[in-house]
Amino acid sequence: MLASAMLVACSPQPESGAAMDTGTSRQPVAAPVVHPIGPRIPAALPVGFSHVPPGTYEVHLHAICGGSQRYHLAYLPGLVVGAAHTGQVLVPTAEFGRGWCVIVYADAVRNIVLVTQPI
């Protein structure tokens, strides 16, 4: 009996202030993930033209940079060119990166292509 009392008395004791093992395991707590909000993509981007005579021109979006109406995809706002011989037209952002082309016509019946701009 004396030997078992000495064994208990000589065993390591937890330090004061140290937590005792309660037999339960600790589970990690998952923190919510915060996703940063990036810049908003604009609905349309400008496509610029230079060295164009002053005036207002019809503008179309085509599948290729040819003036043929069989490649026509959409009508775009008219291009207004001022005294500086420059102007721009807004093109929906979704149309970029598809290999399409913005075509400016010199005449109202769309027979003469004034300038093209691949987007």
C-alpha positions in Angstrom: 0.0 0.0 0.0 2.8 2.3 0.8 4.3 1.6 -2.7 1.1 2.6 -4.5 0.8 5.8 -2.4 4.3 6.7 -3.3 3.6 6.0 -7.0 0.6 8.4 -7.0 2.5 11.0 -5.0 5.5 10.9 -7.5 3.5 10.9 -10.7 3.6 14.2 -12.7 0.9 16.6 -11.8 -0.6 19.1 -14.2 0.7 22.7 -13.8 -1.7 25.1 -12.2 -3.7 27.0 -14.9 -3.1 24.2 -17.5 -6.2 22.7 -19.0 -6.9 19.1 -18.2 -7.8 16.7 -20.9 -11.5 16.0 -20.7 -11.4 13.2 -23.2 -13.1 15.3 -25.9 -11.3 16.1 -29.1 -11.1 19.6 -30.4 -12.8 20.3 -33.7 -11.5 23.0 -36.1 -14.0 25.8 -36.6 -14.5 26.8 -40.2 -14.6 30.6 -40.7 -16.8 31.9 -43.5 -14.8 32.6 -46.7 -15.0 36.2 -47.8 -14.9 36.6 -51.6 -13.7 40.0 -52.7 -15.9 41.8 -55.1 -14.0 42.7 -58.3 -14.6 45.6 -60.6 -17.8 45.5 -62.5 -17.6 44.8 -66.2 -19.1 47.7 -68.2 -22.1 46.9 -70.4 -20.4 48.4 -73.5 -16.9 49.5 -74.5 -15.9 52.2 -77.0 -14.4 51.3 -80.3 -12.5 54.3 -81.7 -12.0 55.4 -85.3 -9.6 58.0 -86.6 -8.7 59.6 -89.9 -12.4 59.5 -90.9 -14.1 62.4 -92.7 -16.5 64.4 -90.5 -20.1 63.1 -90.6 -22.4 60.5 -89.3 -22.1 56.9 -90.5 -24.0 53.6 -90.2 -22.2 51.0 -88.2 -22.8 47.2 -88.1 -21.3 44.2 -86.3 -20.2 41.5 -88.7 -18.9 37.9 -88.3 -15.9 38.8 -90.5 -14.3 42.1 -91.7 -16.0 42.1 -95.1 -18.8 44.4 -96.1 -21.2 41.7 -97.3 -24.5 41.8 -95.5 -24.6 38.0 -95.3 -22.1 38.3 -92.4 -24.2 40.9 -90.6 -24.8 40.2 -86.9 -26.2 43.5 -85.4 -26.8 47.2 -85.9 -24.7 49.4 -83.7 -25.2 53.1 -82.8 -24.2 55.5 -85.6 -20.6 56.8 -85.6 -20.4 60.6 -85.3 -17.1 62.0 -86.5 -16.2 65.6 -85.6 -13.7 68.1 -87.0 -10.8 66.2 -85.4 -11.6 63.3 -87.8 -12.1 60.9 -84.9 -15.1 59.3 -83.3 -16.2 56.2 -81.3 -19.1 53.9 -81.1 -20.1 51.8 -78.0 -20.1 48.1 -78.6 -21.7 45.6 -76.0 -18.9 44.0 -74.0 -20.2 40.5 -74.7 -19.4 41.0 -78.4 -15.6 41.3 -77.8 -13.2 38.4 -78.2 -15.3 36.4 -80.7 -13.3 37.5 -83.8 -16.0 39.8 -85.0 -15.7 43.1 -86.7 -17.2 46.6 -86.5 -17.8 48.0 -90.0 -18.5 51.6 -90.8 -20.3 52.3 -94.1 -19.7 55.4 -96.2 -23.1 55.3 -97.8 -26.7 54.8 -96.6 -27.2 51.7 -98.7 -24.2 50.0 -97.3 -22.3 49.4 -100.5 -19.1 51.2 -99.6 -17.1 50.2 -96.5 -15.3 53.2 -95.1 -13.4 51.5 -92.3 -13.3 48.2 -90.3 -12.1 47.4 -86.8 -11.7 43.9 -85.6 -12.8 43.3 -82.0 
